[in-house]
Amino acid sequence: MSELAVTDFNDFFISFDDKPKEPVMETVKDKNLVALKVLVIVLGSFLALEALIYSFVLPLFAAPEITYSGLNYLTKNELNEKLAELDGATWSGFSTEKAVSILSNISCVESVAVDKHFPNTISVKVKERNAVAKSIISQNGTSKSIQIDENGILFSVNSASVATDYSVPLVSGLPVDNLQEGMRLPAKYRVLMDQISDIRKLPRKYFAAVSEIQVVPKEYGNYELALYPSQARVKVLTDRNLNEDALQYMMVVLDVVNSIEPDVSEIDLRYGAVSYRRR
């Protein structure tokens, strides 16, 4: 009888429990590192979101910062009071169209531009009117000084510098009592404003020697001028063509007449001849 050989199959198969195992400590460290990275990302996101809110979101709903440029007569406080009439007190609710409308109603403002700059700044660029002449109007029973620009627009400013600027002549005889601030002189008087503006641009300050320019109405809607020199008690009659040559001629005639006849009340330069009247 032959013998049956029995072999242990464990010699040919490897148990699953005998597979190599990863170190437990390495796995824990990796998990902790991932958790730390996630935490840093979350905290960084919160910080970035907070910075975004404080830098860009909150300023949209806060009072805007308004900057002005081009101011000579007006002040920031005056314009801030005007803009306080707006309903929106925040940058997001600030209406540039309404702001332009409000500021344009100020008589000494020629033009204005209002721009919003993200997140909370508003820039206001103002171009003020330039006074070439001044006059006196009667308002509520009192006399008031009014300025006139080269386009014949009437406006007023609360500035002592305008009142003491002798390069801005006083013009009387204009129909300003029937006009209000912001309104325009009739077309025939705008020519005079153009002439005054041109003379003021000359190097020589001619209007420092002329205290008043009086408009003298004539028939058929025309007018002539009467000039009152600052250093002489005399009235000089001339036509409506006011220019540098006319002013130089007037000064020469004044010197000649005063040297011949000092007691003169009126000099007439019209009609191409010189005549004068004694007191």
Long-range contacts (C-beta under 8 A, 24 or more apart in sequence): 55-119, 56-118, 56-119, 59-91, 59-119, 59-120, 60-90, 60-91, 60-92, 60-119, 60-120, 61-90, 61-91, 61-92, 62-90, 62-91, 62-120, 63-89, 63-90, 63-91, 64-90, 64-91, 64-94, 64-116, 64-120, 64-121, 64-122, 65-120, 65-121, 65-122, 66-121, 66-122, 66-123, 66-124, 67-121, 67-122, 67-123, 67-124, 68-124, 68-126, 69-123, 69-124, 69-125, 69-126, 70-125, 70-126, 70-127, 70-128, 71-126, 71-128, 72-128, 72-159, 73-108, 73-128, 73-157, 73-158, 73-159, 73-162, 74-106, 74-108, 74-109, 74-126, 74-128, 74-157, 79-103, 79-124, 79-126, 82-106, 91-116, 91-119, 91-120, 91-121, 91-122, 94-122, 96-122, 99-124, 105-182, 107-153, 107-154, 107-155, 107-156, 107-181, 107-182, 108-147, 108-155, 108-156, 108-157, 110-149, 110-153, 129-153, 129-155, 131-155, 131-157, 131-162, 131-165, 131-168, 132-168, 132-193, 132-196, 132-197, 132-200, 133-168, 133-169, 133-170, 133-171, 133-193, 133-196, 133-213, 134-162, 134-168, 134-169, 134-170, 134-171, 135-170, 135-171, 135-172, 135-174, 135-176, 136-170, 136-172, 136-176, 137-176, 137-177, 137-179, 138-177, 146-176, 146-181, 148-185, 148-193, 149-193, 150-193, 150-194, 150-196, 150-197, 151-184, 151-190, 151-193, 152-184, 152-185, 152-186, 152-189, 152-190, 152-193, 153-182, 153-183, 153-184, 153-185, 154-179, 154-180, 154-181, 154-182, 154-183, 154-184, 154-185, 155-181, 155-182, 156-181, 166-205, 166-207, 166-208, 167-200, 167-205, 167-207, 167-208, 168-200, 168-207, 169-196, 169-207, 169-210, 169-211, 169-212, 169-213, 170-211, 170-212, 170-213, 171-196, 171-212, 171-213, 171-214, 171-215, 172-212, 172-213, 172-214, 172-215, 173-214, 173-215, 173-216, 173-217, 173-223, 174-215, 188-221, 188-222, 188-223, 189-215, 191-240, 192-225, 192-240, 192-242, 195-241, 195-242, 195-243, 196-242, 198-243, 199-242, 199-243, 199-244, 199-247, 202-244, 204-244, 206-244, 206-247, 209-251, 210-247, 213-242, 224-270, 229-254, 232-258, 233-265, 234-264, 234-265, 234-266, 234-267, 235-265, 235-266, 235-267, 236-266, 236-267, 236-269, 237-266, 237-267, 237-268, 237-269, 237-270, 238-269, 238-270, 239-269, 239-270
